[in-house]
Amino acid sequence: MSTFSLIAIPLFICGMIMLLLAATLKKHVFLSPGIALTSSSVVFAILGMTL
């Protein structure tokens, strides 16, 4: 596994937790970091698969 793939896994989990908190608690504070972490983890996973 590439380093990018190893970084992508915890980022994706943290992003999903943030999005879950935004949905359940109705707090929009968690929404933008959740989207940012999830999208960056997708980019890291794609980079990890291509390298």
TACORSUL-V413649 format. One record per backbone hydrogen bond with DSSP energy under -1.0 kcal/mol. CO is the residue of the C=O (numbers start at 1). NH is the residue of the N-H. E is the energy in kcal/mol with one decimal. If there is no record, write none. Layout:
CO|NH|E / CO|NH|E
//
This chain:
2|6|-1.8 / 3|7|-1.9 / 4|8|-1.8 / 5|9|-1.3 / 7|11|-1.4 / 8|12|-2.3 / 9|13|-1.9 / 10|14|-2.6 / 11|15|-2.4 / 12|16|-2.3 / 13|17|-2.1 / 14|18|-2.3 / 15|19|-2.3 / 16|20|-2.3 / 17|21|-2.4 / 18|22|-2.2 / 19|23|-1.8 / 20|24|-2.6 / 21|25|-2.3 / 30|34|-1.5 / 31|35|-2.3 / 32|36|-2.3 / 33|37|-2.7 / 34|38|-2.2 / 35|39|-2.6 / 36|40|-2.2 / 37|41|-1.9 / 38|42|-1.7 / 39|43|-2.0 / 40|44|-2.5 / 41|45|-2.3 / 42|46|-2.2 / 43|47|-2.5 / 44|48|-2.6 / 45|49|-1.9 / 46|50|-1.8 / 47|51|-1.8
//
